Amino acid sequence: MAKINVFQTTPRIIMGAGASNQIADELRRLSANRVMIITDPGLVKAGIADRFRKILTDAGCSVSFFDSVEPDPPFEVASRAAQDTVNAGAEIILGIGGGSSLDIAKVASILVTNKEPVSSYFGVDTVPTPGLKTILVPTTAGTGSEVTPIAILSDHHEKLKKGIVSPYLFPSIAILDAELTIGLPSAVTAATGMDALIHAVEAFTSRNASSFTDMLAKQAMTLITRNIRTAFANGSNIEARSNMLEGSLLAGMAFANAGVTAVHAFAYPIGAEFHIPHGVANSIMLSPVMEFNMLGALPKFAQMARFFGENTSGLGERASAVAAAKYLRTLADDLNIPKSLSEFGVKDEDIPSLASGVMKVTRILANNPRDLRLEDAEEIYRRVL
């Protein structure tokens, strides 16, 4: 049977330094006046939230705030954000921040219009009706959440991260303004940038990849690997910041349609239980998972070395694939990404339960280029303990 591919993305994307100044015009396009801003305390402290408040109030909009988003937010945060949105009588949600804030904005939007608890919507295509319209403004070049139909929340009871996947999670508009990423600390730049790069790597090697997602993933890998070191070392470089934001966007488009693979499946349990930042968790797991996966899609792993700028002249496919994995290890070292799980308190006795958690992420493992067994998962964790 011929393979059938479906491609979806955010319908309106506005990019460029200073693009966030157009937010009032975009609200008018959507005929919305009462706005709920969903963000995190860090952006409030940095003054970014107030910048948006002023733009909107000057344009005559009524503005309310939910500013209690936390890293790896539990699903209860989304429920509180939705209730505050209802109480405010908001017509539209404006999500500003990293992946956690954008995901909470997306989930809150569907909870306003769908009356079951958030736990009812974990899985694929479980949301019955569209939510409130949303505008998403990323302040990190990492998750690509502004162009995905996916939201990830933590279930602290089961010590797992769980996903909601629905086309109703796509925002109406995404606004990408590299000026908003200028103040990012170098460690956040590194972790979120690696997360975006891993999105592209996994989309490219997914069993569900297509020629279209491959094109997006290739360009994302090129942009990110050419600019991440500069953005890390010189955070005020607007060209590098812009290229990183575009790379993150393209990687998000790619994995939203092709899916991610086992690196994310490994990152979810350690992120939920040990609170390892998502980009760091992905980076730690990247090399061992790549080395395990490469036999399942050797030509593609070999191609990636060339996308990274490695000289593969005279190398066979396997040697080129190994060169790609080595490049990514060196990149993580340059960005001062932690190397081991033990740095976060993970012990050998934790590995069986963590590996069991990996095997529960069946939605993602279905995309993995190589079949994964429980004993494989345990060995992969032990390689980075």
KOLRO-356423 format. One record per residue (C-alpha): residue number from 1; chain; x, y, z; residue in three letters. Coordinates in steps of 0.2 Angstrom, whole numbers, plus 2048, in hexadecimal, padded with zeros to 3 digits. Each point is the difference from the previous one (the first is absolute). Example, Ala and Ser with C-alpha at 12.3 -4.5 7.8 and 13.67 -1.06 7.14 Angstrom:
<1,"A",<83E,7EA,827>,"ala"> <2,"A",<806,811,7FD>,"ser"> 
END
This chain:
<1,"A",<800,800,800>,"met"> <2,"A",<807,811,7FB>,"ala"> <3,"A",<804,80B,80F>,"lys"> <4,"A",<7F5,80F,803>,"ile"> <5,"A",<807,810,808>,"asn"> <6,"A",<7F6,80E,808>,"val"> <7,"A",<808,811,804>,"phe"> <8,"A",<7F9,80D,80B>,"gln"> <9,"A",<807,80F,808>,"thr"> <10,"A",<7FB,811,808>,"thr"> <11,"A",<7F6,80A,7F2>,"pro"> <12,"A",<809,811,803>,"arg"> <13,"A",<812,803,805>,"ile"> <14,"A",<808,811,803>,"ile"> <15,"A",<813,801,801>,"met"> <16,"A",<80D,80D,802>,"gly"> <17,"A",<808,80B,80D>,"ala"> <18,"A",<7F3,80B,808>,"gly"> <19,"A",<7F1,7F5,7F9>,"ala"> <20,"A",<7F8,800,812>,"ser"> <21,"A",<7FC,812,7FE>,"asn"> <22,"A",<7F2,7FB,7F3>,"gln"> <23,"A",<7F7,7F6,80E>,"ile"> <24,"A",<7F1,80D,801>,"ala"> <25,"A",<7FE,7FF,7ED>,"asp"> <26,"A",<7FF,7ED,801>,"glu"> <27,"A",<7F3,801,80D>,"leu"> <28,"A",<7F5,80C,7F5>,"arg"> <29,"A",<802,7F3,7F2>,"arg"> <30,"A",<7F8,7F3,80C>,"leu"> <31,"A",<7F3,80D,806>,"ser"> <32,"A",<806,7FD,812>,"ala"> <33,"A",<801,80D,80E>,"asn"> <34,"A",<800,7F7,811>,"arg"> <35,"A",<811,7F7,801>,"val"> <36,"A",<806,7F3,80D>,"met"> <37,"A",<814,800,800>,"ile"> <38,"A",<807,7F0,806>,"ile"> <39,"A",<812,801,805>,"thr"> <40,"A",<80D,7FC,80D>,"asp"> <41,"A",<807,80A,80F>,"pro"> <42,"A",<811,802,7F8>,"gly"> <43,"A",<7F8,80A,7F1>,"leu"> <44,"A",<7F6,80A,80C>,"val"> <45,"A",<810,805,80A>,"lys"> <46,"A",<80A,803,7EF>,"ala"> <47,"A",<7F2,80D,7FB>,"gly"> <48,"A",<7FB,7F7,7F0>,"ile"> <49,"A",<7EF,7FC,807>,"ala"> <50,"A",<7FD,813,804>,"asp"> <51,"A",<806,804,7EE>,"arg"> <52,"A",<7F2,7F6,7F9>,"phe"> <53,"A",<7F4,807,80C>,"arg"> <54,"A",<804,812,7FB>,"lys"> <55,"A",<7FF,7FC,7EE>,"ile"> <56,"A",<7EF,7F9,802>,"leu"> <57,"A",<7F8,80C,80D>,"thr"> <58,"A",<806,80E,7F5>,"asp"> <59,"A",<7F6,7F8,7F2>,"ala"> <60,"A",<7F1,800,80B>,"gly"> <61,"A",<800,7ED,804>,"cys"> <62,"A",<7FB,7F9,811>,"ser"> <63,"A",<80F,7F6,807>,"val"> <64,"A",<800,7F2,80E>,"ser"> <65,"A",<80F,7F6,805>,"phe"> <66,"A",<804,7EE,805>,"phe"> <67,"A",<812,801,805>,"asp"> <68,"A",<802,7F0,80A>,"ser"> <69,"A",<807,7F4,7F3>,"val"> <70,"A",<80F,7F6,806>,"glu"> <71,"A",<80C,7F5,7F7>,"pro"> <72,"A",<7FA,7EF,7FB>,"asp"> <73,"A",<7EE,805,806>,"pro"> <74,"A",<7F5,7F4,808>,"pro"> <75,"A",<7EF,7FE,7F8>,"phe"> <76,"A",<7F8,809,80F>,"glu"> <77,"A",<808,810,7FA>,"val"> <78,"A",<7F7,7FF,7EF>,"ala"> <79,"A",<7EF,7FE,80A>,"ser"> <80,"A",<804,810,80A>,"arg"> <81,"A",<804,80A,7F1>,"ala"> <82,"A",<7F0,7FB,7F7>,"ala"> <83,"A",<7F6,804,80F>,"gln"> <84,"A",<808,811,802>,"asp"> <85,"A",<7FD,803,7ED>,"thr"> <86,"A",<7ED,7FC,802>,"val"> <87,"A",<7FF,80B,810>,"asn"> <88,"A",<808,80F,7F6>,"ala"> <89,"A",<7F4,7FE,7F1>,"gly"> <90,"A",<80E,7FF,7F4>,"ala"> <91,"A",<7FD,7FE,7EE>,"glu"> <92,"A",<812,7FB,7FB>,"ile"> <93,"A",<80F,7F9,808>,"ile"> <94,"A",<812,807,7FD>,"leu"> <95,"A",<80D,7F4,806>,"gly"> <96,"A",<811,808,802>,"ile"> <97,"A",<810,7F6,806>,"gly"> <98,"A",<809,7F0,7FE>,"gly"> <99,"A",<7F8,7EF,7FC>,"gly"> <100,"A",<7F7,7FF,811>,"ser"> <101,"A",<7F7,810,7FE>,"ser"> <102,"A",<7FB,7FC,7EE>,"leu"> <103,"A",<7FA,7EF,804>,"asp"> <104,"A",<7F6,806,80F>,"ile"> <105,"A",<7F8,80E,7F5>,"ala"> <106,"A",<7FB,7F2,7F3>,"lys"> <107,"A",<7F9,7F4,80D>,"val"> <108,"A",<7F7,80E,809>,"ala"> <109,"A",<7F7,805,7F0>,"ser"> <110,"A",<7F8,7EF,7FE>,"ile"> <111,"A",<7FC,7FE,812>,"leu"> <112,"A",<7F5,810,7FF>,"val"> <113,"A",<7F5,7F9,7F2>,"thr"> <114,"A",<801,7ED,805>,"asn"> <115,"A",<7F9,7FC,811>,"lys"> <116,"A",<809,7F0,804>,"glu"> <117,"A",<80F,800,80B>,"pro"> <118,"A",<811,802,7F8>,"val"> <119,"A",<804,7EE,803>,"ser"> <120,"A",<7F2,7FB,7F4>,"ser"> <121,"A",<80A,807,7F2>,"tyr"> <122,"A",<811,7F8,801>,"phe"> <123,"A",<803,7F6,7F0>,"gly"> <124,"A",<7FD,803,7EE>,"val"> <125,"A",<7F0,809,7F9>,"asp"> <126,"A",<7F7,7FF,810>,"thr"> <127,"A",<7FA,812,800>,"val"> <128,"A",<7EE,802,7FA>,"pro"> <129,"A",<7FF,812,7FC>,"thr"> <130,"A",<80B,80F,7FC>,"pro"> <131,"A",<806,80B,80E>,"gly"> <132,"A",<802,813,801>,"leu"> <133,"A",<80B,808,7F3>,"lys"> <134,"A",<812,802,805>,"thr"> <135,"A",<80F,80A,7FB>,"ile"> <136,"A",<811,7F9,805>,"leu"> <137,"A",<810,80A,802>,"val"> <138,"A",<80F,7F5,804>,"pro"> <139,"A",<80E,808,80A>,"thr"> <140,"A",<80C,7F1,7FE>,"thr"> <141,"A",<807,7F8,7F0>,"ala"> <142,"A",<7FC,7EF,806>,"gly"> <143,"A",<7EF,7F7,801>,"thr"> <144,"A",<7F8,805,7F0>,"gly"> <145,"A",<7EF,7FF,80A>,"ser"> <146,"A",<7F9,80F,7F6>,"glu"> <147,"A",<7FF,7F4,7F0>,"val"> <148,"A",<7FB,7F0,808>,"thr"> <149,"A",<7EF,7F7,804>,"pro"> <150,"A",<808,7F9,810>,"ile"> <151,"A",<801,805,812>,"ala"> <152,"A",<80A,7F7,80D>,"ile"> <153,"A",<7FB,800,813>,"leu"> <154,"A",<807,7F8,80F>,"ser"> <155,"A",<7F6,7F3,80A>,"asp"> <156,"A",<809,800,810>,"his"> <157,"A",<7F5,7F2,807>,"his"> <158,"A",<807,7F4,7F3>,"glu"> <159,"A",<811,809,7FE>,"lys"> <160,"A",<7FE,801,7EE>,"leu"> <161,"A",<7FE,80D,7F2>,"lys"> <162,"A",<7F0,7FE,7F6>,"lys"> <163,"A",<7FB,808,7EF>,"gly"> <164,"A",<7F0,807,7F9>,"ile"> <165,"A",<800,7FF,7ED>,"val"> <166,"A",<7F2,809,7F7>,"ser"> <167,"A",<7FF,80C,7F1>,"pro"> <168,"A",<7F6,80B,80B>,"tyr"> <169,"A",<810,804,809>,"leu"> <170,"A",<808,80A,7F1>,"phe"> <171,"A",<7FF,812,804>,"pro"> <172,"A",<7F8,80C,7F5>,"ser"> <173,"A",<810,80B,7FE>,"ile"> <174,"A",<812,7FE,805>,"ala"> <175,"A",<80B,80F,802>,"ile"> <176,"A",<813,7FD,800>,"leu"> <177,"A",<80A,80F,806>,"asp"> <178,"A",<812,7FD,803>,"ala"> <179,"A",<802,810,80B>,"glu"> <180,"A",<7F6,7F6,80D>,"leu"> <181,"A",<80E,7F3,801>,"thr"> <182,"A",<80F,80C,803>,"ile"> <183,"A",<7FF,7FF,812>,"gly"> <184,"A",<801,7ED,802>,"leu"> <185,"A",<80D,7F9,80B>,"pro"> <186,"A",<80D,7F6,7F7>,"ser"> <187,"A",<7FB,7F0,809>,"ala"> <188,"A",<7EE,802,7FA>,"val"> <189,"A",<806,805,7EE>,"thr"> <190,"A",<80A,7F0,800>,"ala"> <191,"A",<7F3,7F4,807>,"ala"> <192,"A",<7F1,807,7F5>,"thr"> <193,"A",<80B,801,7F1>,"gly"> <194,"A",<805,7ED,802>,"met"> <195,"A",<7EE,7FC,802>,"asp"> <196,"A",<7FC,808,7F0>,"ala"> <197,"A",<80E,7F7,7F7>,"leu"> <198,"A",<7FB,7F0,807>,"ile"> <199,"A",<7EE,803,7F9>,"his"> <200,"A",<808,801,7EF>,"ala"> <201,"A",<80B,7F1,802>,"val"> <202,"A",<7F1,7F5,806>,"glu"> <203,"A",<7F4,807,7F3>,"ala"> <204,"A",<80D,7FC,7F3>,"phe"> <205,"A",<803,7EE,806>,"thr"> <206,"A",<7ED,7FC,805>,"ser"> <207,"A",<7F8,7F2,7F7>,"arg"> <208,"A",<7F2,80C,7FC>,"asn"> <209,"A",<80B,80D,7F7>,"ala"> <210,"A",<7FC,806,7EF>,"ser"> <211,"A",<809,809,7F3>,"ser"> <212,"A",<7F8,810,806>,"phe"> <213,"A",<804,7FE,812>,"thr"> <214,"A",<812,7FB,7FB>,"asp"> <215,"A",<802,810,7F7>,"met"> <216,"A",<7FB,80A,80F>,"leu"> <217,"A",<80A,7F6,80C>,"ala"> <218,"A",<810,801,7F5>,"lys"> <219,"A",<7FE,813,7FF>,"gln"> <220,"A",<7FD,801,813>,"ala"> <221,"A",<810,7F5,803>,"met"> <222,"A",<80A,80C,7F5>,"thr"> <223,"A",<7FA,810,808>,"leu"> <224,"A",<802,7FA,812>,"ile"> <225,"A",<811,7F8,7FE>,"thr"> <226,"A",<807,80F,7F8>,"arg"> <227,"A",<7F9,80C,80D>,"asn"> <228,"A",<7FE,7F8,811>,"ile"> <229,"A",<812,803,805>,"arg"> <230,"A",<7FF,812,7FC>,"thr"> <231,"A",<7EF,803,809>,"ala"> <232,"A",<808,7F7,80F>,"phe"> <233,"A",<810,80A,801>,"ala"> <234,"A",<7F9,810,7FA>,"asn"> <235,"A",<7EE,801,805>,"gly"> <236,"A",<7FE,812,7F9>,"ser"> <237,"A",<803,7FA,7EE>,"asn"> <238,"A",<7EF,803,7F8>,"ile"> <239,"A",<804,7F7,7F0>,"glu"> <240,"A",<805,7F0,809>,"ala"> <241,"A",<7F1,802,80B>,"arg"> <242,"A",<7F4,802,7F1>,"ser"> <243,"A",<808,7F1,7F8>,"asn"> <244,"A",<7FD,7F6,80F>,"met"> <245,"A",<7EE,805,802>,"leu"> <246,"A",<7FD,7FC,7ED>,"glu"> <247,"A",<809,7EF,803>,"gly"> <248,"A",<7F5,7FC,80F>,"ser"> <249,"A",<7F1,804,7F6>,"leu"> <250,"A",<805,7F5,7F1>,"leu"> <251,"A",<804,7F2,80C>,"ala"> <252,"A",<7EF,802,808>,"gly"> <253,"A",<7F7,7FF,7F0>,"met"> <254,"A",<80A,7F0,7FB>,"ala"> <255,"A",<7FD,7F7,810>,"phe"> <256,"A",<7EE,805,802>,"ala"> <257,"A",<7FD,7F6,7F0>,"asn"> <258,"A",<80E,7F2,800>,"ala"> <259,"A",<800,7FE,813>,"gly"> <260,"A",<80F,7FF,80C>,"val"> <261,"A",<808,7EF,805>,"thr"> <262,"A",<808,7F8,80F>,"ala"> <263,"A",<80B,80E,806>,"val"> <264,"A",<7F0,808,806>,"his"> <265,"A",<7F9,7F0,807>,"ala"> <266,"A",<810,7FF,80B>,"phe"> <267,"A",<7FF,812,805>,"ala"> <268,"A",<7EE,800,806>,"tyr"> <269,"A",<802,7F4,80F>,"pro"> <270,"A",<810,808,806>,"ile"> <271,"A",<7F9,811,7FE>,"gly"> <272,"A",<7F0,7FC,809>,"ala"> <273,"A",<808,7F7,80F>,"glu"> <274,"A",<811,809,802>,"phe"> <275,"A",<7FB,811,7F9>,"his"> <276,"A",<80E,801,7F3>,"ile"> <277,"A",<7FC,80E,7F4>,"pro"> <278,"A",<7F9,7F9,7F0>,"his"> <279,"A",<80E,806,7F4>,"gly"> <280,"A",<80D,7FA,80C>,"val"> <281,"A",<7F7,7EF,802>,"ala"> <282,"A",<7FF,7FE,7ED>,"asn"> <283,"A",<813,805,7FE>,"ser"> <284,"A",<806,7F3,80D>,"ile"> <285,"A",<7F6,7F2,7F7>,"met"> <286,"A",<804,806,7EE>,"leu"> <287,"A",<811,7F7,7FD>,"ser"> <288,"A",<7FB,7EE,807>,"pro"> <289,"A",<7EF,800,7F8>,"val"> <290,"A",<808,806,7EF>,"met"> <291,"A",<80D,7F2,801>,"glu"> <292,"A",<7F3,7F3,803>,"phe"> <293,"A",<7F4,807,7F3>,"asn"> <294,"A",<80C,802,7F2>,"met"> <295,"A",<7FF,7EF,7F9>,"leu"> <296,"A",<7EE,802,7FD>,"gly"> <297,"A",<802,80F,7F4>,"ala"> <298,"A",<813,800,7FC>,"leu"> <299,"A",<7FF,80A,7F0>,"pro"> <300,"A",<7F7,80E,809>,"lys"> <301,"A",<80B,800,80F>,"phe"> <302,"A",<80F,801,7F3>,"ala"> <303,"A",<7F8,80F,7F7>,"gln"> <304,"A",<7FF,80A,810>,"met"> <305,"A",<812,801,802>,"ala"> <306,"A",<801,80A,7F0>,"arg"> <307,"A",<7F2,80B,806>,"phe"> <308,"A",<80B,804,80F>,"phe"> <309,"A",<80E,805,7F5>,"gly"> <310,"A",<80B,7F0,803>,"glu"> <311,"A",<80C,7FA,7F3>,"asn"> <312,"A",<7FA,7EF,7FB>,"thr"> <313,"A",<80A,7FE,7F1>,"ser"> <314,"A",<806,7EE,7FF>,"gly"> <315,"A",<7F5,7FB,80E>,"leu"> <316,"A",<7F4,7F2,7FF>,"gly"> <317,"A",<7EE,801,806>,"glu"> <318,"A",<803,7F9,811>,"arg"> <319,"A",<810,80B,803>,"ala"> <320,"A",<7F6,80F,7FA>,"ser"> <321,"A",<7F2,7FC,80D>,"ala"> <322,"A",<80D,7FE,80E>,"val"> <323,"A",<807,811,7FB>,"ala"> <324,"A",<7EF,808,802>,"ala"> <325,"A",<7FE,7F9,811>,"ala"> <326,"A",<811,806,805>,"lys"> <327,"A",<7FD,811,7F9>,"tyr"> <328,"A",<7F1,802,80B>,"leu"> <329,"A",<80A,7FA,810>,"arg"> <330,"A",<80D,80D,7FC>,"thr"> <331,"A",<7F2,80E,7FE>,"leu"> <332,"A",<7F8,7FB,810>,"ala"> <333,"A",<811,801,809>,"asp"> <334,"A",<803,812,7F8>,"asp"> <335,"A",<7F0,805,807>,"leu"> <336,"A",<804,7FA,811>,"asn"> <337,"A",<7F1,7F4,800>,"ile"> <338,"A",<801,7F4,80F>,"pro"> <339,"A",<805,7EE,7FB>,"lys"> <340,"A",<7F9,7F4,80C>,"ser"> <341,"A",<7F0,7FC,809>,"leu"> <342,"A",<809,7FE,811>,"ser"> <343,"A",<803,813,800>,"glu"> <344,"A",<7ED,801,803>,"phe"> <345,"A",<7FF,7F2,80E>,"gly"> <346,"A",<7FC,7F1,7F5>,"val"> <347,"A",<806,7F0,806>,"lys"> <348,"A",<802,7EF,7F9>,"asp"> <349,"A",<7F1,7F9,80A>,"glu"> <350,"A",<7F5,80D,7F8>,"asp"> <351,"A",<804,7FA,7EE>,"ile"> <352,"A",<7F3,7F1,7FF>,"pro"> <353,"A",<7F1,80B,804>,"ser"> <354,"A",<807,80E,7F5>,"leu"> <355,"A",<802,7F3,7F2>,"ala"> <356,"A",<7EE,7FA,803>,"ser"> <357,"A",<7FA,812,7FE>,"gly"> <358,"A",<809,801,7EF>,"val"> <359,"A",<7F7,7F1,7FA>,"met"> <360,"A",<7EF,809,804>,"lys"> <361,"A",<803,80E,7F4>,"val"> <362,"A",<7F9,7F5,7F2>,"thr"> <363,"A",<7FA,80F,7F5>,"arg"> <364,"A",<813,806,7FE>,"ile"> <365,"A",<808,7EE,7FF>,"leu"> <366,"A",<7F5,7FC,7F1>,"ala"> <367,"A",<80A,80D,7F7>,"asn"> <368,"A",<811,7F9,805>,"asn"> <369,"A",<80B,7FA,7F2>,"pro"> <370,"A",<805,7F0,80A>,"arg"> <371,"A",<7F5,7F5,80B>,"asp"> <372,"A",<804,803,813>,"leu"> <373,"A",<7FF,7F3,80D>,"arg"> <374,"A",<7FF,803,813>,"leu"> <375,"A",<812,7F9,802>,"glu"> <376,"A",<806,80C,7F3>,"asp"> <377,"A",<7F8,80E,809>,"ala"> <378,"A",<809,7FB,810>,"glu"> <379,"A",<811,7FF,7F8>,"glu"> <380,"A",<7FE,811,7F7>,"ile"> <381,"A",<7FC,808,811>,"tyr"> <382,"A",<80F,7F8,808>,"arg"> <383,"A",<80C,806,7F2>,"arg"> <384,"A",<7FD,812,806>,"val"> <385,"A",<7FE,7FD,813>,"leu"> 
END
